[in-house]
């Protein structure tokens, strides 16, 4: 074999070995493993946000302290009906201030409190 073919063969085999190692390391260790924390044990956080956009299934907000931090909260099943009524009445508009209660590490709003602005 020529020198270029030998180098190409070594390079190709290195990529195959690397790809196999990455694929194996990304697989879960055990499908039967217990969850890391029960949802009930997670701390509930109350934070004030500014509304970016309200959709039927979610609320997109950004933080008062970091305007670049954009979050999208989906509604919990208990909150869905209340948010549907607010949405039908015009919903939250850009710039409205809301307080959102959610569990730490999740993006599901448990409670949302704020005054929707009048529809223009």
Biopython code that builds the backbone (N, CA, C, O; Angstrom):
import numpy as np
from Bio.PDB.StructureBuilder import StructureBuilder

atoms = [
    (1, "UNK", "N", (0.826, -1.174, 0.000)),
    (1, "UNK", "CA", (0.000, 0.000, 0.000)),
    (1, "UNK", "C", (0.875, 1.244, 0.000)),
    (1, "UNK", "O", (2.000, 1.245, 0.500)),
    (2, "UNK", "N", (0.332, 2.274, -0.565)),
    (2, "UNK", "CA", (1.086, 3.524, -0.565)),
    (2, "UNK", "C", (0.877, 4.228, 0.771)),
    (2, "UNK", "O", (-0.018, 3.885, 1.543)),
    (3, "UNK", "N", (1.713, 5.204, 1.016)),
    (3, "UNK", "CA", (1.683, 5.914, 2.282)),
    (3, "UNK", "C", (0.350, 6.638, 2.481)),
    (3, "UNK", "O", (-0.169, 6.611, 3.597)),
    (4, "UNK", "N", (-0.236, 7.283, 1.467)),
    (4, "UNK", "CA", (-1.498, 8.015, 1.598)),
    (4, "UNK", "C", (-2.659, 7.073, 1.901)),
    (4, "UNK", "O", (-3.543, 7.413, 2.688)),
    (5, "UNK", "N", (-2.664, 5.893, 1.286)),
    (5, "UNK", "CA", (-3.729, 4.933, 1.559)),
    (5, "UNK", "C", (-3.632, 4.410, 2.988)),
    (5, "UNK", "O", (-4.654, 4.189, 3.639)),
    (6, "UNK", "N", (-2.415, 4.210, 3.476)),
    (6, "UNK", "CA", (-2.221, 3.733, 4.834)),
    (6, "UNK", "C", (-2.721, 4.763, 5.847)),
    (6, "UNK", "O", (-3.398, 4.410, 6.812)),
    (7, "UNK", "N", (-2.390, 6.028, 5.626)),
    (7, "UNK", "CA", (-2.853, 7.088, 6.525)),
    (7, "UNK", "C", (-4.375, 7.221, 6.482)),
    (7, "UNK", "O", (-5.009, 7.434, 7.515)),
    (8, "UNK", "N", (-4.946, 7.099, 5.317)),
    (8, "UNK", "CA", (-6.401, 7.191, 5.189)),
    (8, "UNK", "C", (-7.073, 6.027, 5.916)),
    (8, "UNK", "O", (-8.114, 6.212, 6.547)),
    (9, "UNK", "N", (-6.492, 4.838, 5.834)),
    (9, "UNK", "CA", (-7.052, 3.680, 6.525)),
    (9, "UNK", "C", (-6.982, 3.863, 8.041)),
    (9, "UNK", "O", (-7.941, 3.548, 8.744)),
    (10, "UNK", "N", (-5.858, 4.367, 8.550)),
    (10, "UNK", "CA", (-5.725, 4.624, 9.984)),
    (10, "UNK", "C", (-6.709, 5.692, 10.450)),
    (10, "UNK", "O", (-7.310, 5.565, 11.517)),
    (11, "UNK", "N", (-6.870, 6.721, 9.668)),
    (11, "UNK", "CA", (-7.790, 7.803, 10.011)),
    (11, "UNK", "C", (-9.238, 7.303, 10.026)),
    (11, "UNK", "O", (-10.001, 7.645, 10.928)),
    (12, "UNK", "N", (-9.611, 6.508, 9.046)),
    (12, "UNK", "CA", (-10.970, 5.970, 8.991)),
    (12, "UNK", "C", (-11.234, 5.041, 10.169)),
    (12, "UNK", "O", (-12.313, 5.087, 10.760)),
    (13, "UNK", "N", (-10.268, 4.202, 10.516)),
    (13, "UNK", "CA", (-10.468, 3.299, 11.652)),
    (13, "UNK", "C", (-10.538, 4.082, 12.963)),
    (13, "UNK", "O", (-11.275, 3.692, 13.869)),
    (14, "UNK", "N", (-9.793, 5.167, 13.079)),
    (14, "UNK", "CA", (-9.856, 5.996, 14.286)),
    (14, "UNK", "C", (-11.242, 6.621, 14.430)),
    (14, "UNK", "O", (-11.773, 6.676, 15.539)),
    (15, "UNK", "N", (-11.838, 7.091, 13.336)),
    (15, "UNK", "CA", (-13.183, 7.660, 13.372)),
    (15, "UNK", "C", (-14.225, 6.611, 13.756)),
    (15, "UNK", "O", (-15.160, 6.908, 14.499)),
    (16, "UNK", "N", (-14.070, 5.401, 13.259)),
    (16, "UNK", "CA", (-15.008, 4.326, 13.598)),
    (16, "UNK", "C", (-14.920, 4.000, 15.082)),
    (16, "UNK", "O", (-15.947, 3.837, 15.740)),
    (17, "UNK", "N", (-13.714, 3.904, 15.613)),
    (17, "UNK", "CA", (-13.530, 3.594, 17.036)),
    (17, "UNK", "C", (-14.071, 4.728, 17.899)),
    (17, "UNK", "O", (-14.740, 4.481, 18.903)),
    (18, "UNK", "N", (-13.786, 5.960, 17.516)),
    (18, "UNK", "CA", (-14.276, 7.121, 18.262)),
    (18, "UNK", "C", (-15.796, 7.189, 18.222)),
    (18, "UNK", "O", (-16.427, 7.449, 19.247)),
    (19, "UNK", "N", (-16.388, 6.963, 17.068)),
    (19, "UNK", "CA", (-17.851, 6.980, 16.949)),
    (19, "UNK", "C", (-18.505, 5.897, 17.780)),
    (19, "UNK", "O", (-19.539, 6.131, 18.405)),
    (20, "UNK", "N", (-17.914, 4.717, 17.794)),
    (20, "UNK", "CA", (-18.444, 3.620, 18.598)),
    (20, "UNK", "C", (-18.348, 3.945, 20.083)),
    (20, "UNK", "O", (-19.283, 3.682, 20.839)),
    (21, "UNK", "N", (-17.231, 4.512, 20.500)),
    (21, "UNK", "CA", (-17.057, 4.862, 21.916)),
    (21, "UNK", "C", (-18.065, 5.922, 22.336)),
    (21, "UNK", "O", (-18.621, 5.840, 23.431)),
    (22, "UNK", "N", (-18.308, 6.908, 21.496)),
    (22, "UNK", "CA", (-19.284, 7.955, 21.826)),
    (22, "UNK", "C", (-20.699, 7.405, 21.863)),
    (22, "UNK", "O", (-21.491, 7.800, 22.719)),
    (23, "UNK", "N", (-21.028, 6.508, 20.959)),
    (23, "UNK", "CA", (-22.371, 5.928, 20.931)),
    (23, "UNK", "C", (-22.623, 5.074, 22.169)),
    (23, "UNK", "O", (-23.719, 5.105, 22.728)),
    (24, "UNK", "N", (-21.633, 4.323, 22.595)),
    (24, "UNK", "CA", (-21.785, 3.460, 23.766)),
    (24, "UNK", "C", (-21.886, 4.309, 25.033)),
    (24, "UNK", "O", (-22.665, 3.985, 25.929)),
    (25, "UNK", "N", (-21.110, 5.387, 25.119)),
    (25, "UNK", "CA", (-21.133, 6.209, 26.330)),
    (25, "UNK", "C", (-22.422, 7.005, 26.454)),
    (25, "UNK", "O", (-22.776, 7.404, 27.564)),
    (26, "UNK", "N", (-23.139, 7.254, 25.362)),
    (26, "UNK", "CA", (-24.375, 8.022, 25.438)),
    (26, "UNK", "C", (-25.584, 7.160, 25.780)),
    (26, "UNK", "O", (-26.647, 7.703, 26.081)),
    (27, "UNK", "N", (-25.458, 5.841, 25.743)),
    (27, "UNK", "CA", (-26.559, 4.955, 26.109)),
    (27, "UNK", "C", (-26.772, 4.991, 27.618)),
    (27, "UNK", "O", (-25.805, 5.107, 28.370)),
    (28, "UNK", "N", (-28.034, 4.894, 28.079)),
    (28, "UNK", "CA", (-28.267, 4.868, 29.522)),
    (28, "UNK", "C", (-27.682, 3.598, 30.126)),
    (28, "UNK", "O", (-27.702, 2.531, 29.512)),
    (29, "UNK", "N", (-27.166, 3.734, 31.336)),
    (29, "UNK", "CA", (-26.522, 2.599, 31.986)),
    (29, "UNK", "C", (-27.524, 1.509, 32.326)),
    (29, "UNK", "O", (-27.237, 0.324, 32.154)),
    (30, "UNK", "N", (-28.698, 1.901, 32.806)),
    (30, "UNK", "CA", (-29.684, 0.921, 33.204)),
    (30, "UNK", "C", (-31.062, 1.516, 32.978)),
    (30, "UNK", "O", (-31.382, 2.563, 33.542)),
    (31, "UNK", "N", (-31.866, 0.881, 32.178)),
    (31, "UNK", "CA", (-33.202, 1.391, 31.872)),
    (31, "UNK", "C", (-34.122, 1.314, 33.073)),
    (31, "UNK", "O", (-35.134, 2.013, 33.109)),
    (32, "UNK", "N", (-33.808, 0.493, 34.049)),
    (32, "UNK", "CA", (-34.635, 0.305, 35.234)),
    (32, "UNK", "C", (-34.217, 1.219, 36.381)),
    (32, "UNK", "O", (-34.722, 1.064, 37.493)),
    (33, "UNK", "N", (-33.316, 2.159, 36.148)),
    (33, "UNK", "CA", (-32.819, 2.994, 37.237)),
    (33, "UNK", "C", (-33.924, 3.873, 37.807)),
    (33, "UNK", "O", (-34.849, 4.271, 37.099)),
    (34, "UNK", "N", (-33.814, 4.162, 39.071)),
    (34, "UNK", "CA", (-34.820, 4.976, 39.769)),
    (34, "UNK", "C", (-34.651, 6.434, 39.376)),
    (34, "UNK", "O", (-33.538, 6.862, 39.074)),
    (35, "UNK", "N", (-35.742, 7.211, 39.374)),
    (35, "UNK", "CA", (-35.624, 8.634, 39.073)),
    (35, "UNK", "C", (-34.751, 9.333, 40.107)),
    (35, "UNK", "O", (-34.657, 8.899, 41.255)),
    (36, "UNK", "N", (-34.116, 10.418, 39.683)),
    (36, "UNK", "CA", (-33.181, 11.106, 40.572)),
    (36, "UNK", "C", (-33.887, 11.768, 41.739)),
    (36, "UNK", "O", (-33.388, 11.727, 42.863)),
    (37, "UNK", "N", (-35.046, 12.382, 41.494)),
    (37, "UNK", "CA", (-35.789, 13.020, 42.582)),
    (37, "UNK", "C", (-37.263, 12.998, 42.240)),
    (37, "UNK", "O", (-37.658, 13.211, 41.094)),
    (38, "UNK", "N", (-38.059, 12.738, 43.244)),
    (38, "UNK", "CA", (-39.504, 12.748, 43.027)),
    (38, "UNK", "C", (-39.958, 14.188, 42.809)),
    (38, "UNK", "O", (-39.455, 15.090, 43.480)),
    (39, "UNK", "N", (-40.902, 14.432, 41.884)),
    (39, "UNK", "CA", (-41.339, 15.796, 41.621)),
    (39, "UNK", "C", (-41.869, 16.508, 42.857)),
    (39, "UNK", "O", (-41.761, 17.731, 42.948)),
    (40, "UNK", "N", (-42.436, 15.780, 43.807)),
    (40, "UNK", "CA", (-43.000, 16.407, 44.995)),
    (40, "UNK", "C", (-41.913, 16.950, 45.922)),
    (40, "UNK", "O", (-42.177, 17.862, 46.705)),
    (41, "UNK", "N", (-40.694, 16.405, 45.848)),
    (41, "UNK", "CA", (-39.640, 16.839, 46.752)),
    (41, "UNK", "C", (-38.876, 18.042, 46.223)),
    (41, "UNK", "O", (-38.040, 18.599, 46.934)),
    (42, "UNK", "N", (-39.143, 18.451, 44.998)),
    (42, "UNK", "CA", (-38.441, 19.594, 44.439)),
    (42, "UNK", "C", (-39.013, 20.886, 45.000)),
    (42, "UNK", "O", (-40.209, 20.991, 45.270)),
    (43, "UNK", "N", (-38.146, 21.854, 45.169)),
    (43, "UNK", "CA", (-38.510, 23.140, 45.738)),
    (43, "UNK", "C", (-39.332, 23.951, 44.738)),
    (43, "UNK", "O", (-39.009, 23.997, 43.551)),
    (44, "UNK", "N", (-40.402, 24.592, 45.228)),
    (44, "UNK", "CA", (-41.222, 25.454, 44.371)),
    (44, "UNK", "C", (-40.640, 26.860, 44.414)),
    (44, "UNK", "O", (-40.401, 27.417, 45.485)),
    (45, "UNK", "N", (-40.418, 27.420, 43.235)),
    (45, "UNK", "CA", (-39.807, 28.737, 43.101)),
    (45, "UNK", "C", (-40.858, 29.730, 42.634)),
    (45, "UNK", "O", (-41.670, 29.421, 41.761)),
    (46, "UNK", "N", (-40.841, 30.920, 43.216)),
    (46, "UNK", "CA", (-41.743, 32.012, 42.830)),
    (46, "UNK", "C", (-40.863, 33.125, 42.254)),
    (46, "UNK", "O", (-40.003, 33.661, 42.952)),
    (47, "UNK", "N", (-41.077, 33.471, 40.980)),
    (47, "UNK", "CA", (-40.250, 34.468, 40.321)),
    (47, "UNK", "C", (-41.118, 35.410, 39.496)),
    (47, "UNK", "O", (-42.131, 35.007, 38.926)),
    (48, "UNK", "N", (-40.705, 36.662, 39.444)),
    (48, "UNK", "CA", (-41.415, 37.663, 38.644)),
    (48, "UNK", "C", (-40.749, 37.768, 37.278)),
    (48, "UNK", "O", (-39.524, 37.814, 37.166)),
    (49, "UNK", "N", (-41.588, 37.804, 36.238)),
    (49, "UNK", "CA", (-41.120, 37.865, 34.864)),
    (49, "UNK", "C", (-41.867, 38.951, 34.092)),
    (49, "UNK", "O", (-42.870, 39.488, 34.561)),
    (50, "UNK", "N", (-41.360, 39.261, 32.910)),
    (50, "UNK", "CA", (-42.036, 40.137, 31.958)),
    (50, "UNK", "C", (-42.462, 39.278, 30.778)),
    (50, "UNK", "O", (-41.662, 38.515, 30.238)),
    (51, "UNK", "N", (-43.717, 39.402, 30.379)),
    (51, "UNK", "CA", (-44.264, 38.574, 29.301)),
    (51, "UNK", "C", (-43.659, 38.996, 27.964)),
    (51, "UNK", "O", (-43.604, 40.180, 27.631)),
    (52, "UNK", "N", (-43.218, 38.019, 27.225)),
    (52, "UNK", "CA", (-42.752, 38.217, 25.862)),
    (52, "UNK", "C", (-43.888, 37.884, 24.901)),
    (52, "UNK", "O", (-44.178, 38.645, 23.978)),
    (53, "UNK", "N", (-44.529, 36.736, 25.127)),
    (53, "UNK", "CA", (-45.605, 36.279, 24.247)),
    (53, "UNK", "C", (-46.425, 35.218, 24.980)),
    (53, "UNK", "O", (-45.877, 34.365, 25.678)),
    (54, "UNK", "N", (-47.742, 35.287, 24.809)),
    (54, "UNK", "CA", (-48.615, 34.270, 25.377)),
    (54, "UNK", "C", (-49.198, 33.447, 24.255)),
    (54, "UNK", "O", (-49.743, 33.984, 23.291)),
    (55, "UNK", "N", (-49.081, 32.149, 24.385)),
    (55, "UNK", "CA", (-49.668, 31.224, 23.431)),
    (55, "UNK", "C", (-50.708, 30.389, 24.161)),
    (55, "UNK", "O", (-50.794, 30.426, 25.388)),
    (56, "UNK", "N", (-51.491, 29.644, 23.410)),
    (56, "UNK", "CA", (-52.552, 28.838, 24.001)),
    (56, "UNK", "C", (-52.001, 27.780, 24.958)),
    (56, "UNK", "O", (-52.621, 27.500, 25.984)),
    (57, "UNK", "N", (-50.857, 27.193, 24.643)),
    (57, "UNK", "CA", (-50.298, 26.112, 25.453)),
    (57, "UNK", "C", (-49.109, 26.531, 26.309)),
    (57, "UNK", "O", (-48.630, 25.736, 27.118)),
    (58, "UNK", "N", (-48.616, 27.770, 26.152)),
    (58, "UNK", "CA", (-47.420, 28.165, 26.887)),
    (58, "UNK", "C", (-47.336, 29.679, 27.040)),
    (58, "UNK", "O", (-48.059, 30.431, 26.387)),
    (59, "UNK", "N", (-46.442, 30.101, 27.915)),
    (59, "UNK", "CA", (-46.194, 31.507, 28.176)),
    (59, "UNK", "C", (-44.700, 31.740, 28.063)),
    (59, "UNK", "O", (-43.911, 31.108, 28.765)),
    (60, "UNK", "N", (-44.311, 32.650, 27.176)),
    (60, "UNK", "CA", (-42.901, 32.945, 26.963)),
    (60, "UNK", "C", (-42.578, 34.238, 27.705)),
    (60, "UNK", "O", (-43.213, 35.267, 27.472)),
    (61, "UNK", "N", (-41.588, 34.187, 28.600)),
    (61, "UNK", "CA", (-41.255, 35.314, 29.457)),
    (61, "UNK", "C", (-39.744, 35.524, 29.493)),
    (61, "UNK", "O", (-38.970, 34.645, 29.114)),
    (62, "UNK", "N", (-39.338, 36.716, 29.961)),
    (62, "UNK", "CA", (-37.926, 36.925, 30.256)),
    (62, "UNK", "C", (-37.789, 37.523, 31.645)),
    (62, "UNK", "O", (-38.702, 38.176, 32.151)),
    (63, "UNK", "N", (-36.658, 37.293, 32.239)),
    (63, "UNK", "CA", (-36.395, 37.674, 33.611)),
    (63, "UNK", "C", (-36.258, 39.183, 33.747)),
    (63, "UNK", "O", (-35.865, 39.868, 32.802)),
    (64, "UNK", "N", (-36.583, 39.691, 34.918)),
    (64, "UNK", "CA", (-36.405, 41.118, 35.184)),
    (64, "UNK", "C", (-34.930, 41.461, 35.340)),
    (64, "UNK", "O", (-34.510, 42.563, 34.989)),
    (65, "UNK", "N", (-34.144, 40.529, 35.860)),
    (65, "UNK", "CA", (-32.734, 40.797, 36.108)),
    (65, "UNK", "C", (-31.868, 40.560, 34.877)),
    (65, "UNK", "O", (-30.890, 41.278, 34.667)),
    (66, "UNK", "N", (-32.208, 39.572, 34.064)),
    (66, "UNK", "CA", (-31.413, 39.254, 32.872)),
    (66, "UNK", "C", (-32.343, 39.235, 31.667)),
    (66, "UNK", "O", (-33.051, 38.255, 31.436)),
    (67, "UNK", "N", (-32.340, 40.311, 30.908)),
    (67, "UNK", "CA", (-33.267, 40.449, 29.784)),
    (67, "UNK", "C", (-32.989, 39.433, 28.669)),
    (67, "UNK", "O", (-33.853, 39.197, 27.825)),
    (68, "UNK", "N", (-31.807, 38.838, 28.658)),
    (68, "UNK", "CA", (-31.481, 37.848, 27.632)),
    (68, "UNK", "C", (-31.991, 36.457, 27.972)),
    (68, "UNK", "O", (-32.062, 35.591, 27.101)),
    (69, "UNK", "N", (-32.347, 36.236, 29.239)),
    (69, "UNK", "CA", (-32.820, 34.921, 29.684)),
    (69, "UNK", "C", (-34.286, 34.760, 29.299)),
    (69, "UNK", "O", (-35.169, 35.294, 29.969)),
    (70, "UNK", "N", (-34.540, 34.038, 28.237)),
    (70, "UNK", "CA", (-35.897, 33.814, 27.737)),
    (70, "UNK", "C", (-36.344, 32.413, 28.138)),
    (70, "UNK", "O", (-35.665, 31.432, 27.839)),
    (71, "UNK", "N", (-37.495, 32.319, 28.821)),
    (71, "UNK", "CA", (-38.026, 31.039, 29.281)),
    (71, "UNK", "C", (-39.412, 30.825, 28.712)),
    (71, "UNK", "O", (-40.163, 31.779, 28.513)),
    (72, "UNK", "N", (-39.750, 29.582, 28.452)),
    (72, "UNK", "CA", (-41.084, 29.221, 27.988)),
    (72, "UNK", "C", (-41.675, 28.234, 28.974)),
    (72, "UNK", "O", (-41.152, 27.135, 29.156)),
    (73, "UNK", "N", (-42.770, 28.632, 29.610)),
    (73, "UNK", "CA", (-43.446, 27.783, 30.586)),
    (73, "UNK", "C", (-44.689, 27.182, 29.958)),
    (73, "UNK", "O", (-45.504, 27.894, 29.373)),
    (74, "UNK", "N", (-44.833, 25.874, 30.079)),
    (74, "UNK", "CA", (-46.099, 25.238, 29.721)),
    (74, "UNK", "C", (-46.963, 25.243, 30.978)),
    (74, "UNK", "O", (-46.457, 25.466, 32.078)),
    (75, "UNK", "N", (-48.247, 25.001, 30.822)),
    (75, "UNK", "CA", (-49.172, 25.087, 31.944)),
    (75, "UNK", "C", (-49.399, 23.711, 32.557)),
    (75, "UNK", "O", (-49.474, 22.708, 31.849)),
    (76, "UNK", "N", (-49.507, 23.678, 33.872)),
    (76, "UNK", "CA", (-49.860, 22.431, 34.550)),
    (76, "UNK", "C", (-51.326, 22.120, 34.247)),
    (76, "UNK", "O", (-52.081, 23.024, 33.890)),
    (77, "UNK", "N", (-51.741, 20.867, 34.382)),
    (77, "UNK", "CA", (-53.137, 20.525, 34.076)),
    (77, "UNK", "C", (-54.148, 21.340, 34.878)),
    (77, "UNK", "O", (-55.212, 21.663, 34.348)),
    (78, "UNK", "N", (-53.863, 21.681, 36.121)),
    (78, "UNK", "CA", (-54.774, 22.467, 36.931)),
    (78, "UNK", "C", (-54.851, 23.924, 36.502)),
    (78, "UNK", "O", (-55.834, 24.604, 36.797)),
    (79, "UNK", "N", (-53.842, 24.404, 35.819)),
    (79, "UNK", "CA", (-53.771, 25.802, 35.392)),
    (79, "UNK", "C", (-54.289, 26.004, 33.971)),
    (79, "UNK", "O", (-54.573, 27.131, 33.566)),
    (80, "UNK", "N", (-54.410, 24.927, 33.224)),
    (80, "UNK", "CA", (-54.764, 24.999, 31.797)),
    (80, "UNK", "C", (-56.091, 25.723, 31.558)),
    (80, "UNK", "O", (-56.174, 26.568, 30.667)),
    (81, "UNK", "N", (-57.117, 25.411, 32.327)),
    (81, "UNK", "CA", (-58.434, 26.011, 32.109)),
    (81, "UNK", "C", (-58.424, 27.511, 32.411)),
    (81, "UNK", "O", (-59.022, 28.296, 31.675)),
    (82, "UNK", "N", (-57.746, 27.908, 33.492)),
    (82, "UNK", "CA", (-57.643, 29.330, 33.843)),
    (82, "UNK", "C", (-56.922, 30.107, 32.737)),
    (82, "UNK", "O", (-57.350, 31.200, 32.365)),
    (83, "UNK", "N", (-55.848, 29.555, 32.224)),
    (83, "UNK", "CA", (-55.080, 30.241, 31.180)),
    (83, "UNK", "C", (-55.861, 30.295, 29.875)),
    (83, "UNK", "O", (-55.701, 31.240, 29.102)),
    (84, "UNK", "N", (-56.704, 29.299, 29.616)),
    (84, "UNK", "CA", (-57.569, 29.305, 28.431)),
    (84, "UNK", "C", (-58.530, 30.491, 28.502)),
    (84, "UNK", "O", (-58.741, 31.179, 27.503)),
    (85, "UNK", "N", (-59.114, 30.732, 29.676)),
    (85, "UNK", "CA", (-60.035, 31.860, 29.855)),
    (85, "UNK", "C", (-59.315, 33.193, 29.673)),
    (85, "UNK", "O", (-59.839, 34.101, 29.028)),
    (86, "UNK", "N", (-58.121, 33.310, 30.237)),
    (86, "UNK", "CA", (-57.341, 34.540, 30.083)),
    (86, "UNK", "C", (-56.978, 34.744, 28.622)),
    (86, "UNK", "O", (-57.049, 35.864, 28.116)),
    (87, "UNK", "N", (-56.592, 33.678, 27.942)),
    (87, "UNK", "CA", (-56.224, 33.764, 26.523)),
    (87, "UNK", "C", (-57.416, 34.208, 25.678)),
    (87, "UNK", "O", (-57.264, 35.039, 24.782)),
    (88, "UNK", "N", (-58.606, 33.657, 25.957)),
    (88, "UNK", "CA", (-59.807, 34.017, 25.203)),
    (88, "UNK", "C", (-60.206, 35.471, 25.439)),
    (88, "UNK", "O", (-60.813, 36.093, 24.567)),
    (89, "UNK", "N", (-59.873, 36.018, 26.606)),
    (89, "UNK", "CA", (-60.216, 37.402, 26.922)),
    (89, "UNK", "C", (-59.173, 38.391, 26.408)),
    (89, "UNK", "O", (-59.299, 39.593, 26.641)),
    (90, "UNK", "N", (-58.176, 37.919, 25.734)),
    (90, "UNK", "CA", (-57.139, 38.798, 25.184)),
    (90, "UNK", "C", (-55.745, 38.422, 25.635)),
    (90, "UNK", "O", (-54.764, 38.734, 24.960)),
    (91, "UNK", "N", (-55.649, 37.755, 26.769)),
    (91, "UNK", "CA", (-54.374, 37.224, 27.234)),
    (91, "UNK", "C", (-53.397, 38.270, 27.728)),
    (91, "UNK", "O", (-53.679, 39.469, 27.723)),
    (92, "UNK", "N", (-52.245, 37.788, 28.154)),
    (92, "UNK", "CA", (-51.153, 38.668, 28.558)),
    (92, "UNK", "C", (-50.488, 39.214, 27.299)),
    (92, "UNK", "O", (-50.293, 38.489, 26.323)),
    (93, "UNK", "N", (-50.149, 40.473, 27.331)),
    (93, "UNK", "CA", (-49.504, 41.128, 26.194)),
    (93, "UNK", "C", (-48.033, 41.376, 26.514)),
    (93, "UNK", "O", (-47.608, 41.258, 27.664)),
    (94, "UNK", "N", (-47.271, 41.716, 25.492)),
    (94, "UNK", "CA", (-45.846, 42.019, 25.632)),
    (94, "UNK", "C", (-45.650, 43.114, 26.682)),
    (94, "UNK", "O", (-46.259, 44.180, 26.593)),
    (95, "UNK", "N", (-44.811, 42.851, 27.658)),
    (95, "UNK", "CA", (-44.500, 43.837, 28.680)),
    (95, "UNK", "C", (-45.272, 43.684, 29.969)),
    (95, "UNK", "O", (-44.925, 44.333, 30.956)),
    (96, "UNK", "N", (-46.308, 42.853, 30.010)),
    (96, "UNK", "CA", (-47.053, 42.627, 31.251)),
    (96, "UNK", "C", (-46.149, 41.922, 32.263)),
    (96, "UNK", "O", (-45.334, 41.074, 31.898)),
    (97, "UNK", "N", (-46.306, 42.285, 33.539)),
    (97, "UNK", "CA", (-45.535, 41.622, 34.591)),
    (97, "UNK", "C", (-46.380, 40.506, 35.195)),
    (97, "UNK", "O", (-47.554, 40.696, 35.515)),
    (98, "UNK", "N", (-45.761, 39.348, 35.341)),
    (98, "UNK", "CA", (-46.431, 38.189, 35.933)),
    (98, "UNK", "C", (-45.506, 37.545, 36.960)),
    (98, "UNK", "O", (-44.284, 37.676, 36.897)),
    (99, "UNK", "N", (-46.124, 36.850, 37.902)),
    (99, "UNK", "CA", (-45.384, 36.051, 38.870)),
    (99, "UNK", "C", (-45.702, 34.592, 38.557)),
    (99, "UNK", "O", (-46.868, 34.213, 38.441)),
    (100, "UNK", "N", (-44.663, 33.783, 38.422)),
    (100, "UNK", "CA", (-44.829, 32.377, 38.054)),
    (100, "UNK", "C", (-44.271, 31.495, 39.168)),
    (100, "UNK", "O", (-43.147, 31.696, 39.627)),
    (101, "UNK", "N", (-45.064, 30.523, 39.593)),
    (101, "UNK", "CA", (-44.631, 29.504, 40.531)),
    (101, "UNK", "C", (-44.345, 28.244, 39.728)),
    (101, "UNK", "O", (-45.190, 27.790, 38.957)),
    (102, "UNK", "N", (-43.143, 27.673, 39.910)),
    (102, "UNK", "CA", (-42.756, 26.454, 39.195)),
    (102, "UNK", "C", (-41.780, 25.665, 40.040)),
    (102, "UNK", "O", (-41.131, 26.211, 40.933)),
    (103, "UNK", "N", (-41.679, 24.371, 39.753)),
    (103, "UNK", "CA", (-40.746, 23.519, 40.486)),
    (103, "UNK", "C", (-39.340, 23.712, 39.924)),
    (103, "UNK", "O", (-39.153, 23.876, 38.719)),
    (104, "UNK", "N", (-38.370, 23.688, 40.812)),
    (104, "UNK", "CA", (-36.984, 23.879, 40.443)),
    (104, "UNK", "C", (-36.561, 22.846, 39.397)),
    (104, "UNK", "O", (-36.784, 21.649, 39.578)),
    (105, "UNK", "N", (-35.958, 23.302, 38.318)),
    (105, "UNK", "CA", (-35.469, 22.413, 37.279)),
    (105, "UNK", "C", (-36.499, 22.044, 36.228)),
    (105, "UNK", "O", (-36.197, 21.262, 35.326)),
    (106, "UNK", "N", (-37.716, 22.588, 36.320)),
    (106, "UNK", "CA", (-38.745, 22.287, 35.330)),
    (106, "UNK", "C", (-39.216, 23.577, 34.668)),
    (106, "UNK", "O", (-38.878, 24.674, 35.114)),
    (107, "UNK", "N", (-39.993, 23.438, 33.608)),
    (107, "UNK", "CA", (-40.577, 24.594, 32.931)),
    (107, "UNK", "C", (-42.090, 24.460, 32.863)),
    (107, "UNK", "O", (-42.714, 24.889, 31.892)),
    (108, "UNK", "N", (-42.676, 23.868, 33.887)),
    (108, "UNK", "CA", (-44.128, 23.732, 33.976)),
    (108, "UNK", "C", (-44.621, 24.692, 35.047)),
    (108, "UNK", "O", (-44.273, 24.556, 36.221)),
    (109, "UNK", "N", (-45.429, 25.660, 34.641)),
    (109, "UNK", "CA", (-45.957, 26.643, 35.584)),
    (109, "UNK", "C", (-47.077, 26.014, 36.407)),
    (109, "UNK", "O", (-48.019, 25.444, 35.856)),
    (110, "UNK", "N", (-46.966, 26.122, 37.723)),
    (110, "UNK", "CA", (-47.985, 25.602, 38.622)),
    (110, "UNK", "C", (-49.052, 26.658, 38.907)),
    (110, "UNK", "O", (-50.226, 26.339, 39.094)),
    (111, "UNK", "N", (-48.619, 27.922, 38.936)),
    (111, "UNK", "CA", (-49.529, 29.035, 39.205)),
    (111, "UNK", "C", (-48.957, 30.273, 38.524)),
    (111, "UNK", "O", (-47.745, 30.490, 38.531)),
    (112, "UNK", "N", (-49.829, 31.075, 37.939)),
    (112, "UNK", "CA", (-49.415, 32.326, 37.306)),
    (112, "UNK", "C", (-50.334, 33.413, 37.810)),
    (112, "UNK", "O", (-51.557, 33.273, 37.785)),
    (113, "UNK", "N", (-49.730, 34.511, 38.273)),
    (113, "UNK", "CA", (-50.515, 35.619, 38.792)),
    (113, "UNK", "C", (-50.017, 36.896, 38.117)),
    (113, "UNK", "O", (-48.814, 37.152, 38.045)),
    (114, "UNK", "N", (-50.952, 37.678, 37.632)),
    (114, "UNK", "CA", (-50.621, 38.948, 37.004)),
    (114, "UNK", "C", (-51.859, 39.540, 36.387)),
    (114, "UNK", "O", (-52.854, 38.843, 36.186)),
    (115, "UNK", "N", (-51.808, 40.820, 36.085)),
    (115, "UNK", "CA", (-52.960, 41.491, 35.510)),
    (115, "UNK", "C", (-52.749, 41.620, 33.998)),
    (115, "UNK", "O", (-51.826, 42.302, 33.552)),
    (116, "UNK", "N", (-53.608, 40.962, 33.216)),
    (116, "UNK", "CA", (-53.482, 41.122, 31.759)),
    (116, "UNK", "C", (-53.831, 42.548, 31.349)),
    (116, "UNK", "O", (-54.778, 43.136, 31.871)),
    (117, "UNK", "N", (-53.074, 43.094, 30.425)),
    (117, "UNK", "CA", (-53.375, 44.444, 29.949)),
    (117, "UNK", "C", (-54.585, 44.392, 29.013)),
    (117, "UNK", "O", (-54.947, 43.336, 28.492)),
    (118, "UNK", "N", (-55.186, 45.537, 28.820)),
    (118, "UNK", "CA", (-56.358, 45.626, 27.941)),
    (118, "UNK", "C", (-55.933, 45.359, 26.512)),
    (118, "UNK", "O", (-54.847, 45.756, 26.090)),
    (119, "UNK", "N", (-56.798, 44.681, 25.771)),
    (119, "UNK", "CA", (-56.531, 44.376, 24.367)),
    (119, "UNK", "C", (-56.621, 45.666, 23.562)),
    (119, "UNK", "O", (-57.563, 46.440, 23.732)),
    (120, "UNK", "N", (-55.660, 45.899, 22.698)),
    (120, "UNK", "CA", (-55.614, 47.137, 21.898)),
    (120, "UNK", "C", (-56.411, 47.022, 20.641)),
    (120, "UNK", "O", (-56.474, 47.973, 19.861)),
]
sb = StructureBuilder()
sb.init_structure("model")
sb.init_model(0)
sb.init_chain("A")
sb.init_seg("    ")
for serial, (resi, resn, name, xyz) in enumerate(atoms, 1):
    if name == "N":
        sb.init_residue(resn, " ", resi, " ")
    sb.init_atom(name, np.array(xyz, "f"), 0.0, 1.0, " ", f" {name:<3s}", serial, name[0])
structure = sb.get_structure()
